[in-house]
Amino acid sequence: MGVRAGIEDFWADHLRIDYLIAGTAVCAHVLAVRSTGSGDWLSWIDSSQRTDLYAATAGVVSAIGGLSAIAISIYTAANGERLRAVRLHHQRELRRSWRSLLQATALCCFLLLAALALDRNADPLSVRFVFEFTMVFASLRFARLIWLFDRIMQISDADLAEPQRVAAPTRDPNWVQRRRGRSTP
């Protein structure tokens, strides 16, 4: 197993790592802003523009959350032999992953709406950093969604590309006459 596969496996098995990565990234940015006094890109726009940005982002996150529900539907509708085996042997992990993706969408929407409600002129509460955390976290979860959906589709595609070999039935040209009760010589 290569390094990339090892990292992917670790990331796939540890759903909470997205919180840690997002929190670390935003904390590093807050420390840089506080220590240097620059780089606070959301403070460069006024409060009304920030709230418009929060609202638009909440809409986008909700739409992507809806798409993840569609992805779950596609996953449950697929019925190839390999995919059935994956669902049989890894049902708990898959359910946990899908559930965490949907929960993350709800959490992101809640945080964005909270930022929308709490942001004021000069942002005394530094709510803009809640927005930054939400964006980093949502980006990680959406990457996870795409990764998981891609893996499921790879398995489904393998089932389609290499179906169980079933002998094709031979075509009998006289079947219609026999069905009507007539036999042919």
LOKETOR-580521 format. One record per residue: x, y, z of N, C-alpha, C in turn; residue in one letter. Coordinates in steps of 0.02 Angstrom, whole numbers, padded with zeros to 5 digits, always signed. Atoms other than C-alpha are relative to their C-alpha. Layout:
N
XYZXYZXYZA ...
***
This chain:
185
+00042-00058+00000+00000+00000+00000+00045+00062+00000M -00040-00060+00006+00068+00170-00049-00017+00050+00054G +00010-00054-00049+00080+00327+00055-00068+00033-00010V +00064-00032+00013-00070+00405-00031-00058-00043+00024R +00054+00045-00022-00179+00253+00001-00003-00003+00076A -00002+00000-00073-00123+00252+00183-00032+00063+00029G +00030-00063-00023-00170+00435+00204-00075-00001-00012I +00072+00005+00014-00338+00405+00119-00036-00045+00049E +00031+00047-00048-00374+00256+00231-00006+00032+00069D +00002-00033-00065-00329+00355+00387-00055+00053+00001F +00050-00054+00005-00437+00502+00330-00071-00030-00002W +00066+00032+00005-00583+00386+00286-00022-00029+00067A +00018+00031-00064-00576+00299+00455-00011+00049+00057D +00003-00049-00054-00564+00458+00559-00041+00061-00023H +00044-00053+00024-00714+00568+00521+00010+00065+00038L -00007-00061-00041-00677+00689+00663+00062+00041-00017R -00062-00036+00017-00510+00738+00589-00016+00064-00039I +00020-00060+00037-00602+00864+00479-00009+00060+00048D +00008-00052-00050-00647+00963+00636+00068+00027+00022Y -00067-00019-00022-00466+00962+00692+00037+00040-00053L -00035-00036+00054-00398+01016+00523-00029+00070-00009I +00032-00065+00009-00526+01156+00504+00016+00046+00059A -00015-00041-00059-00499+01216+00683+00072+00023+00001G -00071-00018+00002-00310+01213+00664+00013+00054-00052T -00010-00050+00053-00317+01310+00501-00026+00068+00020A +00028-00065-00020-00430+01445+00571+00038+00028+00060V -00040-00025-00057-00332+01457+00735+00066+00029-00024C -00062-00026+00027-00173+01480+00635-00012+00067-00034A +00016-00064+00032-00257+01617+00534-00015+00054+00052H +00014-00048-00053-00324+01703+00691+00064+00023+00033V -00064-00019-00031-00151+01698+00770+00041+00045-00046L -00036-00042+00048-00074+01770+00612-00030+00070-00004A +00034-00065+00003-00204+01909+00605+00014+00040+00063V -00010-00035-00064-00186+01951+00789+00073+00022+00009R -00070-00017-00010+00004+01949+00786+00027+00050-00051S -00026-00045+00052+00032+02041+00622-00046+00060-00014T +00048-00054+00014-00125+02148+00612-00021+00004-00072G +00020+00000+00071-00149+02102+00430-00022-00070-00020S +00021+00064+00026-00223+01963+00325-00071-00018+00018G +00069+00014-00018-00400+01976+00394-00045+00021-00058D +00033-00018+00063-00482+01974+00223-00074+00015+00008W +00072-00014-00009-00662+01974+00288-00012+00067+00033L +00010-00066-00031-00634+02134+00386+00006+00056-00052S -00008-00050+00052-00597+02223+00222-00067+00018-00032W +00066-00017+00027-00781+02217+00173-00046+00018+00058I +00044-00022-00054-00923+02295+00270-00048-00056+00020D +00043+00051-00030-01050+02200+00374-00054-00024-00048S +00054+00021+00045-01188+02201+00243+00026-00047-00055S -00029+00046+00050-01073+02120+00115+00017-00068+00031Q -00015+00063-00033-01017+01990+00241-00063-00040+00011R +00062+00037-00012-01196+01945+00286-00029-00027-00066T +00021+00026+00066-01238+01930+00101+00040-00062-00018D -00043+00056+00013-01090+01814+00084-00020-00061+00042L +00021+00054-00044-01146+01710+00234-00065-00032-00026Y +00064+00025+00024-01323+01694+00164+00008-00040-00065A -00011+00035+00063-01264+01646-00010+00035-00066+00012A -00037+00062-00015-01145+01518+00062-00045-00051+00033T +00048+00047-00031-01283+01442+00169-00043-00033-00054A +00039+00029+00055-01385+01418+00010+00040-00051-00039G -00043+00046+00037-01240+01335-00080+00012-00064+00041V -00011+00059-00042-01203+01220+00067-00063-00043+00003V +00063+00038-00001-01387+01171+00076-00010-00037-00065S +00008+00034+00065-01390+01132-00110+00046-00060-00005A -00047+00056+00003-01236+01023-00096-00022-00055+00048I +00028+00050-00045-01315+00937+00054-00056-00039-00033G +00052+00035+00038-01464+00897-00056+00029-00048-00050G -00033+00045+00048-01348+00825-00186+00029-00062+00035L -00026+00058-00036-01271+00714-00053-00056-00049+00015S +00058+00044-00010-01445+00646-00016-00015-00039-00064A +00010+00034+00064-01462+00606-00201+00054-00053-00009I -00054+00049+00005-01293+00519-00195-00015-00061+00041A +00019+00056-00042-01356+00411-00053-00053-00042-00035I +00052+00036+00037-01508+00366-00158+00029-00042-00055S -00032+00037+00054-01399+00315-00304+00038-00060+00030I -00037+00055-00033-01291+00211-00186-00047-00056+00020Y +00046+00052-00023-01440+00119-00114-00036-00035-00058T +00034+00030+00057-01515+00087-00286+00045-00048-00039A -00046+00043+00036-01359+00005-00357-00003-00070+00029A +00008+00068-00026-01367-00183-00346+00049-00051-00029N -00050+00047+00024-01209-00259-00417+00026-00045+00055G -00025+00049-00048-01127-00408-00335+00053+00029+00047E -00053-00030-00041-00974-00312-00274-00028+00051+00049R +00029-00052-00044-01077-00168-00206-00042-00031+00055L +00037+00035-00054-01191-00288-00112+00049-00027+00052R -00050+00026-00047-01035-00367-00035+00028+00057+00043A -00025-00058-00039-00969-00195+00017-00052+00021+00051V +00052-00020-00048-01136-00150+00095-00009-00052+00054R +00008+00053-00049-01145-00318+00182+00056+00002+00052L -00057+00004-00046-00970-00311+00257+00020+00067+00031H -00020-00066-00025-00951-00123+00285-00060+00046+00011H +00061-00040-00007-01128-00066+00319+00006+00052+00056Q -00006-00047-00057-01086+00015+00486+00043+00060-00019R -00045-00055+00019-00941+00117+00416-00032+00045-00053E +00032-00040+00052-01038+00171+00263-00057+00042+00028L +00055-00037-00031-01190+00221+00365+00028+00059+00041R -00032-00052-00041-01077+00319+00483+00026+00056-00044R -00026-00051+00046-00994+00409+00337-00055+00041-00031S +00055-00037+00031-01156+00454+00249-00034+00045+00052W +00033-00040-00052-01234+00511+00413+00042+00060+00019R -00043-00056-00018-01084+00619+00455+00000+00054-00054S +00003-00049+00054-01092+00702+00285-00064+00041+00004L +00064-00037-00006-01275+00748+00308+00000+00043+00063L -00004-00040-00062-01245+00805+00488+00045+00060-00009Q -00046-00056+00012-01100+00913+00430-00035+00054-00039A +00038-00050+00038-01214+00998+00305-00045+00040+00047T +00044-00034-00048-01337+01038+00444+00040+00046+00046A -00042-00041-00044-01198+01100+00559+00025+00062-00036L -00025-00057+00038-01125+01210+00423-00054+00052-00012C +00055-00047+00009-01294+01286+00385-00016+00037+00064C +00013-00032-00065-01323+01319+00570+00054+00052+00016F -00054-00048-00014-01152+01402+00590-00003+00060-00045L +00006-00056+00047-01178+01508+00435-00058+00046+00019L +00057-00041-00021-01348+01565+00496+00015+00037+00065L -00021-00033-00062-01274+01603+00668+00046+00059-00017A -00044-00055+00021-01138+01707+00584-00040+00056-00031A +00044-00050+00031-01272+01795+00483-00037+00041+00053L +00038-00035-00052-01370+01838+00640+00045+00041+00046A -00043-00033-00050-01220+01891+00747+00047+00052-00028L -00047-00047+00030-01115+01991+00624-00026+00071+00006D +00017-00071-00008-01117+02179+00660+00056+00042-00031R -00053-00045+00025-01020+02330+00600+00062-00008+00043N -00066+00009-00032-00836+02311+00644+00007-00069+00032A -00001+00070-00023-00879+02130+00694+00033-00008+00068D -00032+00004-00066-00844+02146+00882+00006-00071+00027P -00002+00069-00024-00877+01960+00908+00046-00045-00042L -00043+00038+00046-00759+01905+00768-00036-00060-00030S +00041+00053+00028-00899+01802+00693+00026-00022-00069V -00027+00017+00066-00809+01807+00526+00044-00061+00003R -00042+00059-00006-00693+01673+00594-00043-00064+00005F +00047+00056+00002-00844+01560+00622-00015-00018-00073V +00011+00011+00072-00878+01583+00437+00060-00035-00031F -00060+00031+00028-00698+01539+00395+00005-00074+00021E -00001+00069-00023-00706+01382+00503-00051-00041-00040F +00052+00035+00036-00868+01333+00418+00020-00015-00072T -00020+00010+00070-00795+01356+00245+00055-00054-00005M -00053+00050+00002-00640+01253+00283-00030-00069+00015V +00031+00062-00019-00743+01118+00368-00045-00027-00057F +00044+00021+00055-00873+01113+00228+00041-00024-00060A -00043+00022+00056-00734+01101+00098+00028-00069+00012S -00026+00066-00017-00660+00952+00188-00055-00053-00006L +00055+00048+00003-00829+00867+00203-00024-00011-00072R +00019+00009+00069-00871+00899+00022+00052-00041-00038F -00052+00043+00029-00704+00824-00028-00012-00072+00021A +00015+00068-00024-00751+00674+00079-00060-00029-00037R +00059+00022+00037-00921+00664-00007+00019-00022-00070L -00021+00017+00068-00842+00665-00179+00043-00063+00001I -00043+00059-00005-00711+00537-00125-00042-00062+00011W +00041+00059-00015-00841+00419-00052-00044-00018-00059L +00043+00013+00057-00959+00438-00198+00041-00031-00058F -00042+00027+00052-00815+00405-00319+00017-00073+00014D -00017+00069-00017-00765+00246-00227-00061-00046-00012R +00061+00040+00010-00945+00183-00229-00013-00009-00075I +00011+00005+00072-00960+00222-00414+00052-00045-00033M -00051+00046+00027-00796+00130-00450-00021-00072+00010Q +00023+00068-00013-00867-00025-00368-00059-00017-00044I +00059+00011+00042-01031-00007-00460+00021-00008-00073S -00023+00005+00069-00940+00020-00626+00035-00068-00012D -00033+00065+00008-00836-00137-00596-00052-00055-00007A +00054+00049+00007-00998-00234-00575-00029+00003-00071D +00028-00006+00067-01060-00166-00741+00049-00024-00053L -00051+00017+00050-00896-00193-00834+00013-00075-00002A -00015+00072-00004-00874-00372-00775-00058-00036+00034E +00056+00034-00032-01047-00442-00741+00012-00076-00001P -00006+00073+00001-01066-00624-00702-00018-00024-00070Q +00011+00025+00068-01054-00715-00865-00058-00050+00000R +00059+00043+00007-01224-00788-00904-00007-00016-00074V +00006+00019+00070-01248-00886-01063-00063+00033-00029A +00056-00032+00033-01358-00792-01183-00049-00053-00024A +00049+00050+00023-01521-00883-01219+00000-00004-00076P +00005+00008+00072-01539-00956-01391-00068+00023-00022T +00063-00028+00026-01672-00874-01495-00034-00053-00042R +00040+00047+00039-01808-00988-01559-00049+00040-00042D +00043-00041+00041-01894-00909-01708-00073-00021+00002P +00069+00025+00001-02051-01014-01683-00036+00009+00067N +00030-00005-00067-02089-00961-01504-00068+00033-00002W +00064-00034+00003-02232-00847-01554-00055-00049-00019V +00050+00049+00022-02325-00987-01645-00015-00051+00056Q +00012+00048-00054-02300-01108-01501-00039+00032+00057R +00035-00035-00054-02362-00979-01378-00075+00005-00016R +00070-00003+00021-02522-00963-01478-00032-00069-00003R +00027+00068+00001-02542-01151-01470+00008-00034-00066G -00013+00032+00065-02488-01185-01647+00072-00025-00001R -00069+00025+00009-02339-01291-01685+00019+00004-00073S -00024-00003+00068-02233-01278-01838+00033-00066-00018T -00029+00064+00020-02172-01426-01940+00074-00001+00007P 
***
